[in-house]
Amino acid sequence: MIFKRLKKSTKEEEEQFSMMLEEEKVGWKDKLAMLIAAFFTIMLPCVAVLLGFAAVILWILGLIT
């Protein structure tokens, strides 16, 4: 059902997007800022969830109290 709502992009739209992306000059400071922001918003929550699952499993198995 959700896949029916997704709009397929045409070749012309893809070319226009790639041209717009090439025209936009992004400096190395901006790229670094985006990388750090992605780390804080994606990687840290994932690591926190995995550590939480591991702690629950260890608690269920009785390895931690």
C-alpha positions in Angstrom: 0.0 0.0 0.0 2.7 2.5 0.9 4.7 1.5 -2.2 1.9 2.6 -4.4 2.2 6.1 -3.1 5.9 6.3 -3.9 6.5 8.4 -7.1 9.0 7.1 -9.5 11.4 9.8 -10.8 11.9 10.3 -14.4 15.2 10.5 -16.2 14.8 14.2 -16.7 14.2 14.8 -13.0 17.3 12.8 -12.1 19.4 14.8 -14.5 18.0 18.0 -13.1 18.8 16.9 -9.6 22.3 15.9 -10.4 22.9 19.3 -12.1 21.6 21.2 -9.1 23.8 19.1 -6.9 26.9 19.9 -9.0 26.1 23.6 -9.0 25.9 23.8 -5.2 29.4 24.3 -3.9 29.7 22.7 -0.4 32.9 23.4 1.5 34.9 20.9 3.5 33.7 22.6 6.8 30.1 22.1 5.8 30.7 18.4 4.8 32.5 17.9 8.2 29.5 19.5 10.0 27.1 17.2 8.1 29.1 14.1 8.9 29.3 15.0 12.7 25.5 15.7 12.7 24.8 12.4 11.0 27.0 10.6 13.6 25.1 12.2 16.5 21.6 11.7 15.0 22.1 8.2 13.6 25.0 6.3 15.1 24.7 7.2 18.7 21.0 6.2 19.1 21.7 2.9 17.2 24.6 2.1 19.6 22.4 3.0 22.6 19.6 0.7 21.4 22.1 -2.2 20.8 23.6 -1.7 24.2 20.2 -1.7 25.8 19.3 -4.9 24.0 22.5 -6.5 25.1 21.9 -5.4 28.7 18.4 -6.9 28.7 19.7 -10.2 27.3 22.4 -10.4 29.9 19.9 -9.6 32.6 17.5 -12.3 31.3 20.3 -14.9 31.2 21.3 -13.9 34.7 24.8 -12.7 33.9 24.2 -9.3 35.4 22.0 -8.4 38.4 
